[in-house]
Amino acid sequence: MGGGGGGGDGEPEFQIAPMIDVLLVLLIFFMSITSAQVLRIDKDIKLPVAADAKKKEDKNTMNEAAINVRWIAAKQESKVKLDDRELPKEEIVEILTQRKSSNSAYRVVIRADRDTPAVQIQGVMAIIAQAGIDDISFSALNQE
């Protein structure tokens, strides 16, 4: 007299199809988040090594931008990218200003090549300061 599927022996049936649907949705969600994070990282940058570097505690990447600074030694110049796009400095300031105004906890992670001169990093920090962002981190490796 009770409801619910199952045979006549009183054991409920386990519905596997809805479980598979949920797992596929979760898989797609995590794959899209991971690929979006990977796109923001320039693989050509050789990060500096800092033996005392600590792993970032906050994993919320929606509250941060990645600025990639690649040093081209042959031309003695740097290429600056906001996330995955190379933009003029004025546009980077404008974009960061908009993001900071909509999210007061917004921060920037600088990923600079280990050979980049300090004056170039100082220039990137000035761009970030023009946007009104004071929460800056540097990306480094803790071992070679």
OpenMM code with the backbone's topology and positions (N, CA, C; nanometers):
from openmm import Vec3, app, unit

residues = "MET GLY GLY GLY GLY GLY GLY GLY ASP GLY GLU PRO GLU PHE GLN ILE ALA PRO MET ILE ASP VAL LEU LEU VAL LEU LEU ILE PHE PHE MET SER ILE THR SER ALA GLN VAL LEU ARG ILE ASP LYS ASP ILE LYS LEU PRO VAL ALA ALA ASP ALA LYS LYS LYS GLU ASP LYS ASN THR MET ASN GLU ALA ALA ILE ASN VAL ARG TRP ILE ALA ALA LYS GLN GLU SER LYS VAL LYS LEU ASP ASP ARG GLU LEU PRO LYS GLU GLU ILE VAL GLU ILE LEU THR GLN ARG LYS SER SER ASN SER ALA TYR ARG VAL VAL ILE ARG ALA ASP ARG ASP THR PRO ALA VAL GLN ILE GLN GLY VAL MET ALA ILE ILE ALA GLN ALA GLY ILE ASP ASP ILE SER PHE SER ALA LEU ASN GLN GLU".split()
positions = [
    Vec3(0.0796, -0.1182, 0.0000),
    Vec3(0.0000, 0.0000, 0.0000),
    Vec3(0.0848, 0.1259, 0.0000),
    Vec3(0.2086, 0.1198, 0.0239),
    Vec3(0.2915, 0.2392, 0.0242),
    Vec3(0.3293, 0.2806, -0.1167),
    Vec3(0.3809, 0.4043, -0.1314),
    Vec3(0.4250, 0.4528, -0.2621),
    Vec3(0.5707, 0.4187, -0.2845),
    Vec3(0.6250, 0.4709, -0.3888),
    Vec3(0.7658, 0.4503, -0.4180),
    Vec3(0.7874, 0.3237, -0.4971),
    Vec3(0.8871, 0.3235, -0.5787),
    Vec3(0.9127, 0.2099, -0.6659),
    Vec3(0.9690, 0.0937, -0.5895),
    Vec3(0.9981, -0.0067, -0.6588),
    Vec3(1.0594, -0.1219, -0.5965),
    Vec3(0.9800, -0.2469, -0.6234),
    Vec3(1.0395, -0.3525, -0.5924),
    Vec3(0.9732, -0.4805, -0.6106),
    Vec3(0.8787, -0.5074, -0.4950),
    Vec3(0.8284, -0.6205, -0.4928),
    Vec3(0.7350, -0.6555, -0.3895),
    Vec3(0.8018, -0.6942, -0.2590),
    Vec3(0.9345, -0.6957, -0.2527),
    Vec3(1.0025, -0.7407, -0.1315),
    Vec3(1.0269, -0.6285, -0.0303),
    Vec3(0.9812, -0.5067, -0.0594),
    Vec3(0.9947, -0.3969, 0.0353),
    Vec3(1.1243, -0.3183, 0.0239),
    Vec3(1.2174, -0.3576, -0.0612),
    Vec3(1.3439, -0.2858, -0.0808),
    Vec3(1.3252, -0.1745, -0.1841),
    Vec3(1.3654, -0.0496, -0.1522),
    Vec3(1.3527, 0.0585, -0.2508),
    Vec3(1.4573, 0.0437, -0.3612),
    Vec3(1.4199, 0.0875, -0.4806),
    Vec3(1.5139, 0.0841, -0.5924),
    Vec3(1.5978, 0.2106, -0.5906),
    Vec3(1.7223, 0.1972, -0.6275),
    Vec3(1.8115, 0.3128, -0.6374),
    Vec3(1.8075, 0.3635, -0.7811),
    Vec3(1.7681, 0.4899, -0.7978),
    Vec3(1.7589, 0.5516, -0.9301),
    Vec3(1.8967, 0.6062, -0.9676),
    Vec3(1.9604, 0.5474, -1.0640),
    Vec3(2.0964, 0.5876, -1.1015),
    Vec3(2.0981, 0.7028, -1.2019),
    Vec3(1.9969, 0.7143, -1.2876),
    Vec3(1.9963, 0.8176, -1.3922),
    Vec3(2.0034, 0.9598, -1.3349),
    Vec3(1.9242, 0.9964, -1.2330),
    Vec3(1.9367, 1.1320, -1.1776),
    Vec3(2.0742, 1.1576, -1.1154),
    Vec3(2.1326, 1.0547, -1.0556),
    Vec3(2.2651, 1.0693, -0.9952),
    Vec3(2.3701, 1.0986, -1.1023),
    Vec3(2.3600, 1.0304, -1.2152),
    Vec3(2.4539, 1.0544, -1.3249),
    Vec3(2.4359, 1.1948, -1.3796),
    Vec3(2.3117, 1.2418, -1.3915),
    Vec3(2.2862, 1.3783, -1.4389),
    Vec3(2.3528, 1.4815, -1.3490),
    Vec3(2.3372, 1.4651, -1.2200),
    Vec3(2.3966, 1.5595, -1.1241),
    Vec3(2.5487, 1.5556, -1.1338),
    Vec3(2.6064, 1.4378, -1.1427),
    Vec3(2.7527, 1.4260, -1.1518),
    Vec3(2.8069, 1.4902, -1.2796),
    Vec3(2.7354, 1.4749, -1.3911),
    Vec3(2.7799, 1.5364, -1.5161),
    Vec3(2.7738, 1.6886, -1.5080),
    Vec3(2.6690, 1.7411, -1.4459),
    Vec3(2.6591, 1.8863, -1.4292),
    Vec3(2.7746, 1.9374, -1.3431),
    Vec3(2.8055, 1.8686, -1.2344),
    Vec3(2.9178, 1.9087, -1.1492),
    Vec3(3.0503, 1.9001, -1.2245),
    Vec3(3.0688, 1.7960, -1.3027),
    Vec3(3.1911, 1.7806, -1.3813),
    Vec3(3.2084, 1.8960, -1.4791),
    Vec3(3.1029, 1.9311, -1.5499),
    Vec3(3.1096, 2.0432, -1.6450),
    Vec3(3.1393, 2.1737, -1.5720),
    Vec3(3.0766, 2.1932, -1.4573),
    Vec3(3.1000, 2.3150, -1.3787),
    Vec3(3.2471, 2.3272, -1.3396),
    Vec3(3.3034, 2.2217, -1.2828),
    Vec3(3.4425, 2.2281, -1.2387),
    Vec3(3.5399, 2.2383, -1.3560),
    Vec3(3.5079, 2.1757, -1.4674),
    Vec3(3.5937, 2.1886, -1.5855),
    Vec3(3.5935, 2.3323, -1.6378),
    Vec3(3.4800, 2.3969, -1.6385),
    Vec3(3.4745, 2.5348, -1.6888),
    Vec3(3.5479, 2.6299, -1.5957),
    Vec3(3.5381, 2.6104, -1.4666),
    Vec3(3.6091, 2.6958, -1.3711),
    Vec3(3.7592, 2.6765, -1.3858),
    Vec3(3.8039, 2.5533, -1.3969),
    Vec3(3.9470, 2.5251, -1.4083),
    Vec3(4.0038, 2.5828, -1.5371),
    Vec3(3.9344, 2.5661, -1.6478),
    Vec3(3.9875, 2.6162, -1.7745),
    Vec3(3.9905, 2.7686, -1.7760),
    Vec3(3.8955, 2.8339, -1.7108),
    Vec3(3.8973, 2.9804, -1.7037),
    Vec3(4.0178, 3.0285, -1.6241),
    Vec3(4.0518, 2.9587, -1.5156),
    Vec3(4.1676, 2.9954, -1.4357),
    Vec3(4.2968, 2.9719, -1.5127),
    Vec3(4.3071, 2.8634, -1.5861),
    Vec3(4.4282, 2.8310, -1.6609),
    Vec3(4.4512, 2.9325, -1.7725),
    Vec3(4.3450, 2.9837, -1.8338),
    Vec3(4.3601, 3.0819, -1.9412),
    Vec3(4.4252, 3.2107, -1.8936),
    Vec3(4.4124, 3.2424, -1.7657),
    Vec3(4.4654, 3.3672, -1.7124),
    Vec3(4.6160, 3.3629, -1.6899),
    Vec3(4.6753, 3.2442, -1.7007),
    Vec3(4.8163, 3.2280, -1.6684),
    Vec3(4.8982, 3.2154, -1.7960),
    Vec3(5.0014, 3.2988, -1.8066),
    Vec3(5.0925, 3.2943, -1.9212),
    Vec3(5.1992, 3.1888, -1.8927),
    Vec3(5.1994, 3.0828, -1.9715),
    Vec3(5.2916, 2.9709, -1.9500),
    Vec3(5.4368, 3.0062, -1.9827),
    Vec3(5.4599, 3.1139, -2.0583),
    Vec3(5.5958, 3.1512, -2.0974),
    Vec3(5.6710, 3.2240, -1.9865),
    Vec3(5.6025, 3.2621, -1.8825),
    Vec3(5.6664, 3.3352, -1.7731),
    Vec3(5.7375, 3.2369, -1.6810),
    Vec3(5.8660, 3.2665, -1.6554),
    Vec3(5.9433, 3.1874, -1.5592),
    Vec3(5.9403, 3.2634, -1.4276),
    Vec3(5.8592, 3.2153, -1.3339),
    Vec3(5.8427, 3.2843, -1.2061),
    Vec3(5.9701, 3.2794, -1.1230),
    Vec3(5.9924, 3.3817, -1.0416),
    Vec3(6.1081, 3.3784, -0.9516),
    Vec3(6.0875, 3.2747, -0.8423),
    Vec3(6.1972, 3.2315, -0.7818),
    Vec3(6.1904, 3.1338, -0.6741),
    Vec3(6.2091, 3.2068, -0.5420),
    Vec3(6.1156, 3.1873, -0.4514),
    Vec3(6.1234, 3.2422, -0.3167),
    Vec3(6.1058, 3.1256, -0.2202),
    Vec3(6.2119, 3.0901, -0.1517),
    Vec3(6.2095, 2.9701, -0.0666),
    Vec3(6.1025, 2.9790, 0.0412),
    Vec3(6.0723, 3.0977, 0.0888),
    Vec3(5.9738, 3.1142, 0.1959),
    Vec3(5.8348, 3.1476, 0.1440),
    Vec3(5.8119, 3.1318, 0.0132),
    Vec3(5.6800, 3.1628, -0.0436),
    Vec3(5.5747, 3.0703, 0.0158),
    Vec3(5.4586, 3.1295, 0.0445),
    Vec3(5.3488, 3.0527, 0.1010),
    Vec3(5.2365, 3.0433, 0.0005),
    Vec3(5.1672, 2.9318, 0.0028),
    Vec3(5.0542, 2.9096, -0.0870),
    Vec3(4.9414, 3.0053, -0.0509),
    Vec3(4.8751, 3.0559, -0.1533),
    Vec3(4.7646, 3.1480, -0.1336),
    Vec3(4.6522, 3.0781, -0.0591),
    Vec3(4.6009, 3.1432, 0.0448),
    Vec3(4.4953, 3.0820, 0.1260),
    Vec3(4.3592, 3.0961, 0.0593),
    Vec3(4.3276, 3.2147, 0.0102),
    Vec3(4.1959, 3.2406, -0.0475),
    Vec3(4.1938, 3.1916, -0.1909),
    Vec3(4.1054, 3.0993, -0.2205),
    Vec3(4.0972, 3.0427, -0.3547),
    Vec3(3.9915, 3.1108, -0.4406),
    Vec3(3.9324, 3.2208, -0.3935),
    Vec3(3.8259, 3.2868, -0.4687),
    Vec3(3.8876, 3.3736, -0.5772),
    Vec3(3.8968, 3.3212, -0.6972),
    Vec3(3.9604, 3.3938, -0.8065),
    Vec3(3.8665, 3.4941, -0.8727),
    Vec3(3.7420, 3.4975, -0.8297),
    Vec3(3.6488, 3.5955, -0.8857),
    Vec3(3.6788, 3.7348, -0.8310),
    Vec3(3.7515, 3.7423, -0.7199),
    Vec3(3.7843, 3.8697, -0.6572),
    Vec3(3.9237, 3.9179, -0.6927),
    Vec3(3.9841, 3.8627, -0.7961),
    Vec3(4.1208, 3.9033, -0.8284),
    Vec3(4.1470, 3.9014, -0.9780),
    Vec3(4.2451, 3.9822, -1.0152),
    Vec3(4.2930, 3.9856, -1.1533),
    Vec3(4.4370, 3.9361, -1.1524),
    Vec3(4.4779, 3.8799, -1.2627),
    Vec3(4.6168, 3.8377, -1.2793),
    Vec3(4.6809, 3.9282, -1.3839),
    Vec3(4.7892, 3.9940, -1.3460),
    Vec3(4.8652, 4.0736, -1.4418),
    Vec3(4.9941, 3.9975, -1.4701),
    Vec3(5.0085, 3.9545, -1.5952),
    Vec3(5.1259, 3.8805, -1.6390),
    Vec3(5.2250, 3.9771, -1.7017),
    Vec3(5.3483, 3.9752, -1.6532),
    Vec3(5.4545, 4.0613, -1.7063),
    Vec3(5.5631, 3.9700, -1.7617),
    Vec3(5.5744, 3.9670, -1.8948),
    Vec3(5.6751, 3.8834, -1.9593),
    Vec3(5.7880, 3.9722, -2.0079),
    Vec3(5.9111, 3.9365, -1.9735),
    Vec3(6.0291, 4.0137, -2.0132),
    Vec3(6.0871, 3.9527, -2.1403),
    Vec3(6.1049, 4.0370, -2.2419),
    Vec3(6.1653, 3.9945, -2.3680),
    Vec3(6.3062, 4.0529, -2.3695),
    Vec3(6.4037, 3.9688, -2.3382),
    Vec3(6.5420, 4.0145, -2.3214),
    Vec3(6.6011, 4.0674, -2.4520),
    Vec3(6.5661, 4.0061, -2.5645),
    Vec3(6.6228, 4.0469, -2.6930),
    Vec3(6.5847, 4.1911, -2.7267),
    Vec3(6.4639, 4.2306, -2.6917),
    Vec3(6.4168, 4.3667, -2.7212),
    Vec3(6.4303, 4.4604, -2.6014),
    Vec3(6.4683, 4.4051, -2.4867),
    Vec3(6.4779, 4.4820, -2.3629),
    Vec3(6.3457, 4.5558, -2.3330),
    Vec3(6.2342, 4.4805, -2.3430),
    Vec3(6.1028, 4.5374, -2.3138),
    Vec3(6.0150, 4.4337, -2.2461),
    Vec3(5.9108, 4.4822, -2.1833),
    Vec3(5.8178, 4.3912, -2.1176),
    Vec3(5.6819, 4.3973, -2.1864),
    Vec3(5.6108, 4.2853, -2.1810),
    Vec3(5.4738, 4.2756, -2.2319),
    Vec3(5.3838, 4.2558, -2.1113),
    Vec3(5.2839, 4.3419, -2.0970),
    Vec3(5.1930, 4.3358, -1.9833),
    Vec3(5.0561, 4.2897, -2.0316),
    Vec3(5.0039, 4.1857, -1.9656),
    Vec3(4.8715, 4.1333, -1.9986),
    Vec3(4.7844, 4.1346, -1.8748),
    Vec3(4.6614, 4.1793, -1.8915),
    Vec3(4.5616, 4.1686, -1.7859),
    Vec3(4.4858, 4.0395, -1.8117),
    Vec3(4.4953, 3.9463, -1.7185),
    Vec3(4.4417, 3.8112, -1.7346),
    Vec3(4.5030, 3.7495, -1.8596),
    Vec3(4.4335, 3.7439, -1.9717),
    Vec3(4.4905, 3.6823, -2.0913),
    Vec3(4.4977, 3.7774, -2.2093),
    Vec3(4.4734, 3.9077, -2.1860),
    Vec3(4.4702, 4.0049, -2.2959),
    Vec3(4.5786, 4.1108, -2.2791),
    Vec3(4.6493, 4.1361, -2.3874),
    Vec3(4.7484, 4.2435, -2.3872),
    Vec3(4.6761, 4.3733, -2.4227),
    Vec3(4.6771, 4.4671, -2.3296),
    Vec3(4.6029, 4.5922, -2.3447),
    Vec3(4.6937, 4.7101, -2.3179),
    Vec3(4.6577, 4.8288, -2.3715),
    Vec3(4.7320, 4.9495, -2.3337),
    Vec3(4.7140, 4.9786, -2.1844),
    Vec3(4.8107, 5.0466, -2.1268),
    Vec3(4.8077, 5.0723, -1.9824),
    Vec3(4.6837, 5.1509, -1.9394),
    Vec3(4.6384, 5.2428, -2.0229),
    Vec3(4.5208, 5.3229, -1.9887),
    Vec3(4.3970, 5.2336, -1.9780),
    Vec3(4.3845, 5.1365, -2.0673),
    Vec3(4.2703, 5.0446, -2.0638),
    Vec3(4.2763, 4.9544, -1.9415),
    Vec3(4.3962, 4.9114, -1.9042),
    Vec3(4.4110, 4.8281, -1.7851),
    Vec3(4.3656, 4.9060, -1.6627),
    Vec3(4.4046, 5.0325, -1.6528),
    Vec3(4.3624, 5.1169, -1.5405),
    Vec3(4.2107, 5.1290, -1.5378),
    Vec3(4.1524, 5.1525, -1.6531),
    Vec3(4.0065, 5.1691, -1.6617),
    Vec3(3.9328, 5.0418, -1.6195),
    Vec3(3.9773, 4.9272, -1.6685),
    Vec3(3.9129, 4.7996, -1.6352),
    Vec3(3.9267, 4.7700, -1.4862),
    Vec3(4.0482, 4.7886, -1.4325),
    Vec3(4.0695, 4.7619, -1.2906),
    Vec3(3.9892, 4.8574, -1.2026),
    Vec3(3.9757, 4.9821, -1.2457),
    Vec3(3.8960, 5.0798, -1.1702),
    Vec3(3.7500, 5.0369, -1.1646),
    Vec3(3.6965, 4.9922, -1.2773),
    Vec3(3.5574, 4.9445, -1.2805),
    Vec3(3.5388, 4.8237, -1.1895),
    Vec3(3.6319, 4.7309, -1.1955),
    Vec3(3.6207, 4.6099, -1.1131),
    Vec3(3.6304, 4.6437, -0.9644),
    Vec3(3.7194, 4.7358, -0.9299),
    Vec3(3.7360, 4.7751, -0.7897),
    Vec3(3.6119, 4.8477, -0.7384),
    Vec3(3.5501, 4.9302, -0.8233),
    Vec3(3.4312, 5.0037, -0.7787),
    Vec3(3.3125, 4.9104, -0.7543),
    Vec3(3.3061, 4.7988, -0.8249),
    Vec3(3.1965, 4.7052, -0.8039),
    Vec3(3.2276, 4.6006, -0.6968),
    Vec3(3.3543, 4.5917, -0.6542),
    Vec3(3.3932, 4.4924, -0.5543),
    Vec3(3.5077, 4.5502, -0.4706),
    Vec3(3.4759, 4.5915, -0.3494),
    Vec3(3.5776, 4.6582, -0.2663),
    Vec3(3.6901, 4.5641, -0.2235),
    Vec3(3.6678, 4.4329, -0.2291),
    Vec3(3.7707, 4.3360, -0.1892),
    Vec3(3.8564, 4.2912, -0.3075),
    Vec3(3.8466, 4.3614, -0.4195),
    Vec3(3.9193, 4.3204, -0.5402),
    Vec3(4.0693, 4.3355, -0.5199),
    Vec3(4.1459, 4.2399, -0.5711),
    Vec3(4.2913, 4.2403, -0.5551),
    Vec3(4.3576, 4.2019, -0.6864),
    Vec3(4.4890, 4.2224, -0.6929),
    Vec3(4.5651, 4.1923, -0.8139),
    Vec3(4.6845, 4.1053, -0.7769),
    Vec3(4.7077, 4.0041, -0.8595),
    Vec3(4.8253, 3.9188, -0.8451),
    Vec3(4.9175, 3.9497, -0.9623),
    Vec3(5.0404, 3.9879, -0.9312),
    Vec3(5.1398, 4.0164, -1.0349),
    Vec3(5.2219, 3.8905, -1.0576),
    Vec3(5.2219, 3.8430, -1.1815),
    Vec3(5.3008, 3.7263, -1.2225),
    Vec3(5.4088, 3.7769, -1.3181),
    Vec3(5.5251, 3.8049, -1.2663),
    Vec3(5.6318, 3.8622, -1.3486),
    Vec3(5.7429, 3.7618, -1.3722),
    Vec3(5.8021, 3.7718, -1.4893),
    Vec3(5.9167, 3.6895, -1.5252),
    Vec3(6.0316, 3.7214, -1.4300),
    Vec3(6.1093, 3.6198, -1.3951),
    Vec3(6.2178, 3.6396, -1.2980),
    Vec3(6.3257, 3.7354, -1.3478),
    Vec3(6.3385, 3.7542, -1.4793),
    Vec3(6.4404, 3.8436, -1.5338),
    Vec3(6.3916, 3.9876, -1.5524),
    Vec3(6.2662, 4.0140, -1.5205),
    Vec3(6.2101, 4.1481, -1.5390),
    Vec3(6.2768, 4.2469, -1.4438),
    Vec3(6.3261, 4.3596, -1.4960),
    Vec3(6.3867, 4.4608, -1.4090),
    Vec3(6.2836, 4.5194, -1.3113),
    Vec3(6.3308, 4.5585, -1.1947),
    Vec3(6.2425, 4.6111, -1.0905),
    Vec3(6.1657, 4.7337, -1.1366),
    Vec3(6.2252, 4.8147, -1.2232),
    Vec3(6.1579, 4.9364, -1.2693),
    Vec3(6.0314, 4.9014, -1.3493),
    Vec3(6.0334, 4.7889, -1.4192),
    Vec3(5.9147, 4.7453, -1.4934),
    Vec3(5.8032, 4.7030, -1.3968),
    Vec3(5.8406, 4.6328, -1.2908),
    Vec3(5.7435, 4.5917, -1.1889),
    Vec3(5.6871, 4.7151, -1.1188),
    Vec3(5.7728, 4.8120, -1.0958),
    Vec3(5.7287, 4.9365, -1.0331),
    Vec3(5.6254, 5.0062, -1.1221),
    Vec3(5.6447, 5.0014, -1.2529),
    Vec3(5.5486, 5.0600, -1.3455),
    Vec3(5.4138, 4.9899, -1.3401),
    Vec3(5.4158, 4.8577, -1.3295),
    Vec3(5.2908, 4.7811, -1.3186),
    Vec3(5.2208, 4.8148, -1.1866),
    Vec3(5.2974, 4.8279, -1.0803),
    Vec3(5.2389, 4.8641, -0.9514),
    Vec3(5.1771, 5.0036, -0.9567),
    Vec3(5.2365, 5.0938, -1.0338),
    Vec3(5.1796, 5.2283, -1.0496),
    Vec3(5.0462, 5.2220, -1.1236),
    Vec3(5.0357, 5.1348, -1.2229),
    Vec3(4.9090, 5.1159, -1.2953),
    Vec3(4.8013, 5.0674, -1.1989),
    Vec3(4.8369, 4.9715, -1.1156),
    Vec3(4.7409, 4.9161, -1.0193),
    Vec3(4.6993, 5.0237, -0.9190),
    Vec3(4.7955, 5.1048, -0.8744),
    Vec3(4.7648, 5.2123, -0.7801),
    Vec3(4.6731, 5.3172, -0.8423),
    Vec3(4.6911, 5.3471, -0.9713),
    Vec3(4.6026, 5.4428, -1.0394),
    Vec3(4.4587, 5.3935, -1.0391),
    Vec3(4.4400, 5.2633, -1.0396),
    Vec3(4.3056, 5.2062, -1.0381),
    Vec3(4.2457, 5.2043, -0.8973),
    Vec3(4.3244, 5.2434, -0.7975),
    Vec3(4.2745, 5.2480, -0.6607),
    Vec3(4.2808, 5.1158, -0.5875),
    Vec3(4.3605, 5.0234, -0.6372),
    Vec3(4.3724, 4.8921, -0.5737),
    Vec3(4.4984, 4.8911, -0.4879),
    Vec3(4.4813, 4.8533, -0.3613),
    Vec3(4.5960, 4.8497, -0.2712),
    Vec3(4.6288, 4.7090, -0.2221),
    Vec3(4.5523, 4.6105, -0.2647),
    Vec3(4.5776, 4.4714, -0.2271),
    Vec3(4.6491, 4.4022, -0.3426),
    Vec3(4.7811, 4.3890, -0.3313),
    Vec3(4.8635, 4.3330, -0.4380),
    Vec3(4.9437, 4.2152, -0.3842),
    Vec3(4.9485, 4.1088, -0.4639),
    Vec3(5.0315, 3.9930, -0.4300),
    Vec3(5.1256, 3.9640, -0.5457),
    Vec3(5.2344, 3.8972, -0.5152),
    Vec3(5.3288, 3.8561, -0.6183),
    Vec3(5.3287, 3.7045, -0.6256),
    Vec3(5.3304, 3.6529, -0.7446),
    Vec3(5.3327, 3.5088, -0.7638),
    Vec3(5.4770, 3.4622, -0.7762),
    Vec3(5.5113, 3.3566, -0.7026),
    Vec3(5.6467, 3.3018, -0.7045),
    Vec3(5.6395, 3.1517, -0.6796),
    Vec3(5.7469, 3.0838, -0.7099),
    Vec3(5.7586, 2.9413, -0.6807),
    Vec3(5.8348, 2.9245, -0.5510),
    Vec3(5.8020, 2.8206, -0.4736),
    Vec3(5.8784, 2.7994, -0.3509),
    Vec3(5.9921, 2.7005, -0.3690),
    Vec3(6.0034, 2.6446, -0.4897),
    Vec3(6.1170, 2.5592, -0.5234),
    Vec3(6.1327, 2.5580, -0.6752),
    Vec3(6.2501, 2.5273, -0.7216),
    Vec3(6.2817, 2.5290, -0.8657),
    Vec3(6.2058, 2.4284, -0.9429),
] * unit.nanometer
topology = app.Topology()
chain = topology.addChain("A")
for resn in residues:
    res = topology.addResidue(resn, chain)
    for name in ("N", "CA", "C"):
        topology.addAtom(name, app.Element.getBySymbol(name[0]), res)
